[in-house]
Amino acid sequence: MITKTVSAAIILATLGVGAPAYADIAYEKANHQIVEAHILPGYTAFAQAGQRLKTATHSYCGEGETSLDGLKEVMQGAMASWQSIQHIRFGPIAEEDRHFRIEFWPDKRNMTSKALTSLRQDIAKGDTVDDERIAQTSVAAQGFPALERLLYGDKDIQPGSADCQLAEVISDNVAGIADATLKAWGDDGFAERSLSGFGYYQEPKDLTFELFKAFKTSLEWVEDSKLRRPLGDDMKHARSHRAESWRSATSADHILLNIDAIEAFYSANKTGGFAALLQETPVGTDLHWGILGKLHEAREAIRKIDGPLYKAVKDPAGRAHMEDAIAALREMREWVDTEMASLLEMPLGFNSLDGD
């Protein structure tokens, strides 16, 4: 059993027996693999998708060749690119509230609706709502949740309308944030400084710990926010509209993208990363295969859901599949919090979502 094996590793590690003593070069290699094979390509893809979204929105709202269905498809593609890099919460994406501006969610107080209503009222009064204005308004109106409300409302969004004007500036904003984040990582040197020790992370292990926190947080985010929150304790307390992107019925698709991204993050897109570090010891190798197994279990459970997630929370079979995914992620989280953290010599006891 993987649990018994990795638990034994903790005892051995505590005694100093069988625990890998990683040299700086091992952490440095893993850092390079994760940044260069996963993070930078992820932000590149997101920036490209942001530009496609910007072009398609202006085309539709300007009565160009793009249809509404075509615009929705491009928007979903941009959101999918975001889901594949959403788990990175440190560095340039944490500056200027970029992460929240791209996706203000969960929106527990319906701030997105309130912000859009306020902007519509401003347009009706003749006020200018342009790219500069949208970047300075509430974060709830700047990103994908606001755009989803506009494109998936009760009535089709019409070219020339106030809502189309808002869709254009929101798309511009998302594209601008994506470009700025990629530029900060690449041309402006955040990746190079972080990997070389001349930035915030003076030792290779410091950056590895930051990456480890992001990895741990990605599991918490999917389990707690994307699955448990809409599921509720029982069917009576299920809340369909708490599902991410429920209006476009892409909640389950996003979770699958998240699971794929977590695996890609873990293995640095199969170039090494955390996976390579763990496999330096027999115990770590067992843990490695256990982690991949739990990700597979979670992925297959979500794939079994029939229909949108917001309907699945009200369906016994759908709930069972969601609970199976939660169970797999929960067990994996326990291994990451203890066995993986100990084997990689990462500090224990921090709250990753709080950034401690």
LINGI-V39385 format. One record per pair of residues at least 24 apart in sequence whose ideal C-beta (glycine too) atoms are under 7 Angstrom apart, sorted by sequence separation. I is the first residue (numbers start at 1). J is the second residue. D is the distance in whole Angstrom. If there is no record, write none. Layout:
BEGIN
<<I;J;D> <I;J;D>>
END
This chain:
BEGIN
<<146;170;6> <147;171;7> <301;325;4> <52;77;7> <53;78;4> <115;140;5> <116;141;6> <266;291;7> <52;78;7> <115;141;4> <111;138;6> <143;170;7> <298;325;4> <301;328;7> <49;77;6> <50;78;6> <112;140;4> <142;170;6> <49;78;4> <111;140;4> <112;141;6> <226;255;6> <116;146;6> <144;174;7> <298;328;4> <142;173;5> <143;174;6> <297;328;4> <298;329;5> <49;81;4> <263;295;5> <107;140;6> <112;145;5> <116;149;6> <222;255;6> <262;295;7> <112;146;5> <294;328;5> <46;81;4> <104;139;5> <134;169;4> <45;81;5> <46;82;6> <104;140;4> <113;149;7> <129;165;7> <134;170;6> <222;258;5> <259;295;6> <112;149;6> <129;166;7> <294;331;6> <295;332;7> <101;139;5> <107;145;6> <124;162;7> <131;169;5> <135;173;6> <294;332;4> <46;85;5> <100;139;5> <104;143;6> <123;162;4> <130;169;6> <134;173;5> <259;298;6> <103;143;5> <105;145;5> <129;169;6> <259;299;5> <101;142;4> <102;143;4> <103;144;5> <104;145;6> <131;172;5> <291;332;6> <42;84;6> <43;85;6> <97;139;6> <101;143;5> <102;144;6> <103;145;6> <120;162;5> <123;165;6> <131;173;7> <42;85;4> <219;262;7> <256;299;6> <218;262;5> <291;335;7> <290;335;6> <256;302;6> <119;166;6> <218;265;7> <255;302;5> <256;303;7> <287;335;6> <39;88;6> <116;166;7> <215;265;6> <252;302;6> <215;266;6> <287;339;6> <252;305;5> <287;340;6> <287;343;7> <251;308;7> <252;309;5> <251;309;4> <215;274;7> <249;308;4> <251;310;6> <284;343;5> <82;144;7> <278;340;7> <246;310;4> <79;144;5> <278;343;6> <243;309;5> <243;310;5> <277;344;6> <241;310;7> <240;310;4> <75;147;6> <102;174;6> <240;313;6> <240;314;7> <102;177;6> <238;313;4> <75;151;6> <101;177;6> <238;314;6> <72;151;6> <98;177;5> <230;309;7> <235;314;6> <71;151;7> <230;310;7> <231;313;5> <98;181;6> <230;313;5> <235;319;7> <68;156;6> <93;181;5> <231;319;6> <68;157;7> <92;181;5> <231;322;5> <92;184;3> <92;185;6> <91;185;7> <152;247;4> <227;322;6> <63;159;5> <78;174;7> <152;248;5> <62;159;7> <148;245;6> <61;159;5> <92;190;6> <149;247;7> <227;325;6> <228;326;6> <60;159;7> <91;190;6> <148;247;5> <227;326;5> <148;248;6> <61;164;4> <223;326;6> <61;167;6> <223;329;4> <61;168;5> <222;329;6> <223;330;6> <57;167;5> <58;168;6> <219;329;6> <223;333;7> <57;168;5> <219;332;6> <220;333;7> <57;171;4> <219;333;5> <54;171;5> <219;336;6> <53;171;5> <54;172;6> <106;225;6> <90;210;5> <216;336;6> <53;174;6> <54;175;4> <216;337;7> <53;175;6> <106;229;7> <50;174;5> <51;175;5> <90;214;6> <50;175;4> <89;214;6> <88;214;6> <87;214;6> <50;178;4> <89;217;6> <50;179;7> <87;217;7> <47;178;4> <87;218;4> <46;178;5> <47;179;5> <212;344;7> <220;352;6> <220;353;6> <212;346;5> <47;182;4> <217;352;4> <106;242;7> <216;352;5> <217;353;6> <209;346;6> <213;350;7> <43;181;6> <44;182;6> <209;347;7> <43;182;4> <105;244;6> <213;352;5> <43;185;6> <40;185;6> <39;185;7> <40;186;7> <40;191;6> <35;191;5> <35;195;6> <32;195;6> <31;195;6> <79;245;7> <83;254;5> <76;248;6> <31;204;6> <84;257;6> <76;250;6> <83;257;4> <87;261;6> <83;258;6> <87;262;7> <28;204;4> <31;207;5> <27;204;4> <31;208;6> <34;211;6> <80;257;6> <84;261;5> <27;205;5> <30;208;6> <83;261;7> <87;265;6> <24;203;7> <24;204;5> <31;211;7> <24;205;7> <27;208;4> <38;264;6> <38;265;6> <38;268;5> <34;265;7> <37;268;5> <38;269;5> <37;269;4> <34;268;5> <37;271;4> <33;268;4> <33;271;5> <33;272;4> <34;273;5> <33;273;5> <30;272;6> <29;272;7> <30;273;5> <30;274;7> <30;276;6> <30;277;5> <26;277;6> <22;277;7> <20;280;5> <20;281;5> <18;281;7> <20;284;7> <18;283;6> <9;283;4> <6;283;7> <5;283;6> <6;286;6> <5;286;5> <6;287;5> <2;286;6> <6;290;7> <2;290;4> <20;343;7> <22;345;6> <19;343;7> <10;338;6> <6;335;6> <10;339;6> <13;342;5> <9;339;6> <13;343;7> <10;342;5> <6;339;4> <9;343;6>>
END
